[in-house]
Amino acid sequence: MPTRFGAYTIREPLGAGGMAQVDLADWNPISGPSRRVALKRLFPHIAENRDLLAMFIDEARLARYLRHPNIAEVYEFGRISGTYFIAFEFVQGVTVQQLARQCEERVGYIPIPFVLEIVCQLCDALHHAHNLCDEHGLALGIVHRDVSPQNLIVSTAGFVKLIDFGLAKAKLSSVESHSGIIKGKLNYVAPEYIAGTLDQRCDLWAVGVLMHELLTGNRLFDAPDNFVTLDRVRSMAIPPPSRFRAEVTSELDDIVFKALERDAKKRWQNAASLRAAIAKHAKEYPPVTKSQLVQWVEWAFGQKQKLRQDSGLSALHDIIESGQIEAIDEDAASVAARLPATSAAITERQRESVAAMPVGEAMLNRHRQPRVRTWLLLLLVLAATAAALVHFGVVKLPT
């Protein structure tokens, strides 16, 4: 049942974090039109902590400068009956995290042109935030610090919206950063931030991680605990996206790798330069419109049948990676005929994904070039499968 909070009618909860709860609400100001908002209200016990309250107020103060189509707008900030609140633009759509999970379970890879479109719009948002000045012309020096799939929404209008500047750092921040405290999701924090250095290039590292994950469908630095995650961020050898997805070109690999340079001086130095490189590469494909992005997202979430994951094929992949295989002499076609239908089902769903794109199948197929390592991997899978069949007596070799 709706409840009242000042000029707001609370409709339903949208989520809650450690500091605040967020509800869907209708805002009915004394003057001006009514509108649907996401109402963020600070928990009372959090407001008793001076530093946490200052962070909440800083978020509201920053928001008055953030006016951009790719950033969720803030309408109002204040306090009602002792509760601090911020009223945000309610963005209808899905988070990039939800989109990635849906594709992993039911669709397959996100088409490359749509990945590029999402990241280009994210770069536009960061370029605006990173270059903001106050009313006196002084640079604000904003660093978002929490660029991640959860904080990126693909709206029903085709705009990609960056949300939640609650952890953002700026020169006007009233809370001093404490040494040794990392704010943000560890999978997306830059190596230099772990070491205590923070600037706008940390956000670009996060863009690189996000881009790698959207292209490959894999979490780049995923680990069982925070310690291992941070260790991987600092030192793990980063595989090129093309290792997981043959249609990724070497040029696109290079763009991602430059965003993931651990030496910040070798990284993209600003969001505009990263965006320009992505936009240039995107010209290799037919152009993507916001309407087409929306149509494809709607199609993706319309897929209900889950893609089956075959543990046998996963095990064979592990064996191949470890080098513990022994090839046998058997006809490849006969071995392939006995393989599970899982890979074919996934391939078919990905083919549907391409066919459903308004710009046509040629968009993805344009860059699909044979790669030697792909064929080698296929031959190794076939050989290992054949060896397993012989081992368990399914196939008997002539004596």
MARRO-971868 format. One record per residue (C-alpha): residue number from 1; x, y, z. Coordinates in pm, whole numbers, plus 50000, padded with zeros to 5 digits. Layout:
BEGIN
{atom NUM, {X, Y, Z}}
...
REM end
This chain:
BEGIN
{atom 1, {50000, 50000, 50000}}
{atom 2, {50143, 50344, 49907}}
{atom 3, {50283, 50555, 50190}}
{atom 4, {50359, 50925, 50211}}
{atom 5, {50699, 51090, 50258}}
{atom 6, {50658, 51465, 50225}}
{atom 7, {50567, 51538, 49864}}
{atom 8, {50647, 51178, 49768}}
{atom 9, {50417, 50878, 49743}}
{atom 10, {50619, 50560, 49798}}
{atom 11, {50508, 50285, 49560}}
{atom 12, {50746, 49993, 49601}}
{atom 13, {51103, 49915, 49709}}
{atom 14, {51375, 49909, 49444}}
{atom 15, {51664, 49801, 49662}}
{atom 16, {51875, 49875, 49966}}
{atom 17, {52243, 49901, 50049}}
{atom 18, {52452, 49952, 50357}}
{atom 19, {52372, 50323, 50380}}
{atom 20, {52031, 50380, 50227}}
{atom 21, {51717, 50232, 50083}}
{atom 22, {51582, 50317, 49738}}
{atom 23, {51210, 50317, 49657}}
{atom 24, {51001, 50386, 49352}}
{atom 25, {50796, 50696, 49426}}
{atom 26, {50572, 50957, 49268}}
{atom 27, {50687, 51312, 49327}}
{atom 28, {50413, 51573, 49342}}
{atom 29, {50581, 51913, 49387}}
{atom 30, {50379, 52221, 49470}}
{atom 31, {50482, 52371, 49137}}
{atom 32, {50571, 52171, 48829}}
{atom 33, {50457, 51839, 48688}}
{atom 34, {50442, 51513, 48880}}
{atom 35, {50704, 51257, 48793}}
{atom 36, {50819, 50907, 48881}}
{atom 37, {51146, 50904, 49078}}
{atom 38, {51388, 50673, 49253}}
{atom 39, {51389, 50800, 49612}}
{atom 40, {51707, 50728, 49807}}
{atom 41, {51669, 50768, 50184}}
{atom 42, {51957, 50748, 50429}}
{atom 43, {51910, 50506, 50718}}
{atom 44, {51872, 50693, 51049}}
{atom 45, {52164, 50516, 51217}}
{atom 46, {52390, 50605, 50922}}
{atom 47, {52298, 50972, 50958}}
{atom 48, {52447, 50959, 51308}}
{atom 49, {52791, 50893, 51155}}
{atom 50, {52938, 51228, 51057}}
{atom 51, {53158, 51093, 50775}}
{atom 52, {52884, 50877, 50620}}
{atom 53, {52636, 51163, 50635}}
{atom 54, {52894, 51388, 50468}}
{atom 55, {52935, 51131, 50188}}
{atom 56, {52560, 51134, 50127}}
{atom 57, {52551, 51512, 50118}}
{atom 58, {52853, 51518, 49886}}
{atom 59, {52664, 51294, 49643}}
{atom 60, {52378, 51544, 49635}}
{atom 61, {52615, 51841, 49597}}
{atom 62, {52791, 51676, 49304}}
{atom 63, {52461, 51590, 49142}}
{atom 64, {52372, 51954, 49079}}
{atom 65, {52661, 51972, 48832}}
{atom 66, {52583, 51642, 48657}}
{atom 67, {52348, 51721, 48371}}
{atom 68, {52399, 51478, 48086}}
{atom 69, {52180, 51233, 47885}}
{atom 70, {52399, 50942, 47998}}
{atom 71, {52384, 51023, 48370}}
{atom 72, {52076, 50974, 48587}}
{atom 73, {51955, 51320, 48690}}
{atom 74, {51898, 51433, 49047}}
{atom 75, {51580, 51637, 49104}}
{atom 76, {51588, 51722, 49471}}
{atom 77, {51784, 51680, 49794}}
{atom 78, {51671, 51752, 50145}}
{atom 79, {51556, 51625, 50484}}
{atom 80, {51205, 51536, 50593}}
{atom 81, {51128, 51451, 50956}}
{atom 82, {51498, 51397, 51020}}
{atom 83, {51549, 51162, 50721}}
{atom 84, {51791, 51274, 50449}}
{atom 85, {51689, 51192, 50093}}
{atom 86, {51786, 51235, 49726}}
{atom 87, {51526, 51212, 49449}}
{atom 88, {51678, 51066, 49131}}
{atom 89, {51546, 51026, 48780}}
{atom 90, {51381, 50684, 48763}}
{atom 91, {51544, 50508, 48469}}
{atom 92, {51326, 50236, 48320}}
{atom 93, {51538, 49960, 48177}}
{atom 94, {51783, 49687, 48277}}
{atom 95, {52127, 49707, 48430}}
{atom 96, {52419, 49588, 48224}}
{atom 97, {52472, 49325, 48494}}
{atom 98, {52120, 49191, 48431}}
{atom 99, {52179, 49198, 48056}}
{atom 100, {52508, 49011, 48084}}
{atom 101, {52350, 48745, 48308}}
{atom 102, {52055, 48701, 48070}}
{atom 103, {52290, 48658, 47775}}
{atom 104, {52507, 48411, 47966}}
{atom 105, {52208, 48195, 48055}}
{atom 106, {51982, 48222, 47751}}
{atom 107, {52132, 48405, 47454}}
{atom 108, {52508, 48379, 47417}}
{atom 109, {52744, 48664, 47338}}
{atom 110, {52622, 49022, 47323}}
{atom 111, {52674, 49130, 46959}}
{atom 112, {52993, 49334, 46929}}
{atom 113, {52828, 49646, 46781}}
{atom 114, {52601, 49669, 47085}}
{atom 115, {52895, 49626, 47322}}
{atom 116, {53068, 49913, 47145}}
{atom 117, {52755, 50129, 47163}}
{atom 118, {52714, 50067, 47537}}
{atom 119, {53077, 50150, 47610}}
{atom 120, {53073, 50462, 47388}}
{atom 121, {52778, 50601, 47583}}
{atom 122, {52952, 50518, 47911}}
{atom 123, {53259, 50710, 47790}}
{atom 124, {53036, 51007, 47710}}
{atom 125, {52908, 51006, 48068}}
{atom 126, {53258, 50985, 48213}}
{atom 127, {53393, 51256, 47983}}
{atom 128, {53122, 51489, 48110}}
{atom 129, {53183, 51405, 48476}}
{atom 130, {53561, 51415, 48453}}
{atom 131, {53566, 51759, 48291}}
{atom 132, {53312, 51939, 48506}}
{atom 133, {53397, 52274, 48663}}
{atom 134, {53222, 52463, 48939}}
{atom 135, {53056, 52802, 48899}}
{atom 136, {53397, 52968, 48936}}
{atom 137, {53549, 52766, 48653}}
{atom 138, {53757, 52544, 48883}}
{atom 139, {53786, 52177, 48787}}
{atom 140, {53588, 51952, 49019}}
{atom 141, {53815, 51653, 48956}}
{atom 142, {53535, 51397, 48981}}
{atom 143, {53626, 51027, 48988}}
{atom 144, {53325, 50794, 48996}}
{atom 145, {53516, 50508, 49167}}
{atom 146, {53235, 50256, 49114}}
{atom 147, {53201, 50208, 48737}}
{atom 148, {53055, 49857, 48715}}
{atom 149, {52774, 49663, 48541}}
{atom 150, {52544, 49720, 48839}}
{atom 151, {52573, 50096, 48801}}
{atom 152, {52499, 50109, 48430}}
{atom 153, {52141, 50097, 48300}}
{atom 154, {52028, 50047, 47940}}
{atom 155, {51707, 50249, 47935}}
{atom 156, {51396, 50173, 47734}}
{atom 157, {51480, 50481, 47528}}
{atom 158, {51820, 50340, 47427}}
{atom 159, {52026, 50567, 47651}}
{atom 160, {52293, 50406, 47866}}
{atom 161, {52278, 50576, 48207}}
{atom 162, {52559, 50585, 48463}}
{atom 163, {52414, 50592, 48814}}
{atom 164, {52525, 50609, 49178}}
{atom 165, {52788, 50875, 49235}}
{atom 166, {52768, 50790, 49604}}
{atom 167, {53134, 50682, 49612}}
{atom 168, {53255, 50954, 49378}}
{atom 169, {53560, 51156, 49481}}
{atom 170, {53588, 51523, 49396}}
{atom 171, {53783, 51826, 49511}}
{atom 172, {53473, 51961, 49684}}
{atom 173, {53429, 51641, 49888}}
{atom 174, {53398, 51715, 50259}}
{atom 175, {53528, 51372, 50364}}
{atom 176, {53898, 51298, 50349}}
{atom 177, {54002, 50968, 50194}}
{atom 178, {54157, 50728, 50443}}
{atom 179, {54475, 50547, 50344}}
{atom 180, {54427, 50174, 50291}}
{atom 181, {54049, 50197, 50236}}
{atom 182, {53931, 50103, 49885}}
{atom 183, {53586, 50216, 49779}}
{atom 184, {53419, 50042, 49487}}
{atom 185, {53377, 49686, 49364}}
{atom 186, {53713, 49511, 49380}}
{atom 187, {53678, 49341, 49040}}
{atom 188, {53682, 49687, 48880}}
{atom 189, {53932, 49883, 49090}}
{atom 190, {54254, 49991, 48917}}
{atom 191, {54591, 49856, 49034}}
{atom 192, {54721, 50202, 49126}}
{atom 193, {54413, 50266, 49341}}
{atom 194, {54498, 49954, 49542}}
{atom 195, {54839, 50113, 49597}}
{atom 196, {54679, 50440, 49710}}
{atom 197, {54677, 50653, 49391}}
{atom 198, {54344, 50775, 49256}}
{atom 199, {54264, 50981, 48948}}
{atom 200, {54023, 50972, 48654}}
{atom 201, {54223, 50702, 48476}}
{atom 202, {54102, 50460, 48745}}
{atom 203, {53753, 50491, 48592}}
{atom 204, {53898, 50407, 48250}}
{atom 205, {54052, 50089, 48389}}
{atom 206, {53702, 49992, 48506}}
{atom 207, {53571, 50060, 48154}}
{atom 208, {53838, 49824, 48020}}
{atom 209, {53733, 49549, 48262}}
{atom 210, {53367, 49599, 48172}}
{atom 211, {53442, 49592, 47799}}
{atom 212, {53647, 49273, 47831}}
{atom 213, {53364, 49104, 48022}}
{atom 214, {53092, 49211, 47779}}
{atom 215, {53293, 49085, 47483}}
{atom 216, {53382, 48749, 47636}}
{atom 217, {53091, 48674, 47868}}
{atom 218, {53342, 48599, 48147}}
{atom 219, {53422, 48779, 48473}}
{atom 220, {53780, 48893, 48424}}
{atom 221, {53915, 48894, 48780}}
{atom 222, {53651, 48678, 48947}}
{atom 223, {53793, 48494, 49248}}
{atom 224, {53672, 48308, 49558}}
{atom 225, {53772, 48587, 49798}}
{atom 226, {53876, 48953, 49806}}
{atom 227, {54244, 48879, 49865}}
{atom 228, {54273, 48667, 49551}}
{atom 229, {54069, 48920, 49353}}
{atom 230, {54308, 49202, 49443}}
{atom 231, {54606, 48981, 49364}}
{atom 232, {54463, 48908, 49020}}
{atom 233, {54397, 49278, 48957}}
{atom 234, {54760, 49353, 49041}}
{atom 235, {54938, 49073, 48858}}
{atom 236, {54722, 48829, 48660}}
{atom 237, {54815, 48788, 48294}}
{atom 238, {54515, 48928, 48109}}
{atom 239, {54405, 48716, 47812}}
{atom 240, {54291, 48894, 47494}}
{atom 241, {53915, 48887, 47437}}
{atom 242, {53980, 48712, 47105}}
{atom 243, {54100, 48405, 47296}}
{atom 244, {53740, 48348, 47404}}
{atom 245, {53564, 48489, 47098}}
{atom 246, {53716, 48445, 46754}}
{atom 247, {53525, 48732, 46593}}
{atom 248, {53704, 48988, 46813}}
{atom 249, {53968, 49151, 46596}}
{atom 250, {54324, 49228, 46696}}
{atom 251, {54238, 49598, 46674}}
{atom 252, {53963, 49556, 46932}}
{atom 253, {54197, 49351, 47150}}
{atom 254, {54442, 49643, 47141}}
{atom 255, {54176, 49894, 47248}}
{atom 256, {54083, 49680, 47548}}
{atom 257, {54446, 49610, 47639}}
{atom 258, {54531, 49981, 47639}}
{atom 259, {54243, 50044, 47882}}
{atom 260, {54386, 49765, 48099}}
{atom 261, {54744, 49891, 48110}}
{atom 262, {54861, 49856, 48468}}
{atom 263, {55090, 50155, 48416}}
{atom 264, {54838, 50440, 48416}}
{atom 265, {55072, 50651, 48201}}
{atom 266, {55033, 50397, 47917}}
{atom 267, {54656, 50373, 47956}}
{atom 268, {54402, 50583, 47770}}
{atom 269, {54447, 50922, 47933}}
{atom 270, {54088, 51038, 47909}}
{atom 271, {53744, 50906, 47825}}
{atom 272, {53729, 51104, 47501}}
{atom 273, {54035, 50930, 47352}}
{atom 274, {53901, 50586, 47447}}
{atom 275, {53563, 50673, 47299}}
{atom 276, {53724, 50795, 46977}}
{atom 277, {53912, 50467, 46934}}
{atom 278, {53596, 50263, 46995}}
{atom 279, {53390, 50480, 46759}}
{atom 280, {53652, 50444, 46487}}
{atom 281, {53648, 50066, 46520}}
{atom 282, {53266, 50065, 46526}}
{atom 283, {53270, 50204, 46169}}
{atom 284, {53377, 49856, 46057}}
{atom 285, {53018, 49751, 46133}}
{atom 286, {52685, 49891, 46013}}
{atom 287, {52579, 50173, 46248}}
{atom 288, {52368, 50092, 46553}}
{atom 289, {52084, 50318, 46663}}
{atom 290, {51938, 50351, 47011}}
{atom 291, {51615, 50201, 46881}}
{atom 292, {51800, 49894, 46754}}
{atom 293, {51975, 49856, 47090}}
{atom 294, {51637, 49862, 47267}}
{atom 295, {51488, 49610, 47023}}
{atom 296, {51775, 49369, 47074}}
{atom 297, {51763, 49398, 47455}}
{atom 298, {51389, 49329, 47444}}
{atom 299, {51452, 49026, 47223}}
{atom 300, {51723, 48898, 47457}}
{atom 301, {51495, 48914, 47761}}
{atom 302, {51222, 48741, 47564}}
{atom 303, {51433, 48425, 47548}}
{atom 304, {51307, 48187, 47818}}
{atom 305, {51484, 47859, 47743}}
{atom 306, {51812, 47823, 47925}}
{atom 307, {52128, 47726, 47741}}
{atom 308, {52247, 47394, 47882}}
{atom 309, {52606, 47382, 48002}}
{atom 310, {52766, 47041, 47950}}
{atom 311, {53001, 46942, 48231}}
{atom 312, {53173, 46691, 48005}}
{atom 313, {53283, 46958, 47761}}
{atom 314, {53395, 47178, 48049}}
{atom 315, {53602, 46893, 48186}}
{atom 316, {53759, 46835, 47845}}
{atom 317, {53848, 47204, 47828}}
{atom 318, {54023, 47172, 48167}}
{atom 319, {54212, 46869, 48042}}
{atom 320, {54321, 47050, 47727}}
{atom 321, {54438, 47350, 47928}}
{atom 322, {54647, 47123, 48151}}
{atom 323, {54799, 46944, 47852}}
{atom 324, {54695, 46602, 47984}}
{atom 325, {54558, 46459, 47661}}
{atom 326, {54654, 46178, 47430}}
{atom 327, {54533, 46178, 47070}}
{atom 328, {54413, 45861, 46897}}
{atom 329, {54361, 45777, 46535}}
{atom 330, {53987, 45795, 46464}}
{atom 331, {53775, 45963, 46203}}
{atom 332, {53689, 46316, 46321}}
{atom 333, {53341, 46311, 46167}}
{atom 334, {53240, 45997, 46356}}
{atom 335, {53364, 46147, 46682}}
{atom 336, {53181, 46475, 46622}}
{atom 337, {52858, 46288, 46553}}
{atom 338, {52865, 46145, 46906}}
{atom 339, {52932, 46477, 47083}}
{atom 340, {52646, 46618, 47294}}
{atom 341, {52412, 46861, 47120}}
{atom 342, {52493, 47137, 47371}}
{atom 343, {52738, 47327, 47155}}
{atom 344, {52500, 47309, 46860}}
{atom 345, {52217, 47447, 47073}}
{atom 346, {52433, 47737, 47189}}
{atom 347, {52543, 47806, 46833}}
{atom 348, {52183, 47807, 46716}}
{atom 349, {52076, 48049, 46991}}
{atom 350, {52365, 48281, 46903}}
{atom 351, {52264, 48259, 46538}}
{atom 352, {51911, 48363, 46637}}
{atom 353, {52066, 48650, 46833}}
{atom 354, {52237, 48774, 46521}}
{atom 355, {51932, 48722, 46302}}
{atom 356, {51717, 48920, 46544}}
{atom 357, {51937, 49226, 46506}}
{atom 358, {51759, 49491, 46300}}
{atom 359, {52074, 49561, 46099}}
{atom 360, {52105, 49202, 45986}}
{atom 361, {52339, 48910, 46028}}
{atom 362, {52616, 49069, 45823}}
{atom 363, {52697, 49296, 46117}}
{atom 364, {52864, 49018, 46309}}
{atom 365, {52978, 48794, 46027}}
{atom 366, {53181, 49068, 45864}}
{atom 367, {53481, 49007, 46086}}
{atom 368, {53455, 48635, 46139}}
{atom 369, {53786, 48517, 46005}}
{atom 370, {53929, 48169, 46059}}
{atom 371, {54187, 48157, 46336}}
{atom 372, {54441, 47879, 46361}}
{atom 373, {54407, 47841, 46737}}
{atom 374, {54029, 47791, 46706}}
{atom 375, {54077, 47495, 46473}}
{atom 376, {54352, 47352, 46692}}
{atom 377, {54126, 47371, 46995}}
{atom 378, {53846, 47197, 46804}}
{atom 379, {54077, 46916, 46696}}
{atom 380, {54203, 46874, 47052}}
{atom 381, {53844, 46853, 47183}}
{atom 382, {53757, 46590, 46924}}
{atom 383, {54068, 46388, 47002}}
{atom 384, {54012, 46400, 47376}}
{atom 385, {53647, 46299, 47334}}
{atom 386, {53748, 46004, 47119}}
{atom 387, {54004, 45897, 47379}}
{atom 388, {53738, 45907, 47649}}
{atom 389, {53500, 45696, 47440}}
{atom 390, {53767, 45433, 47385}}
{atom 391, {53865, 45437, 47752}}
{atom 392, {53509, 45366, 47866}}
{atom 393, {53451, 45101, 47602}}
{atom 394, {53198, 45292, 47396}}
{atom 395, {53424, 45251, 47092}}
{atom 396, {53663, 44963, 47041}}
{atom 397, {53971, 45005, 46828}}
{atom 398, {54062, 44715, 46593}}
{atom 399, {54340, 44491, 46732}}
REM end
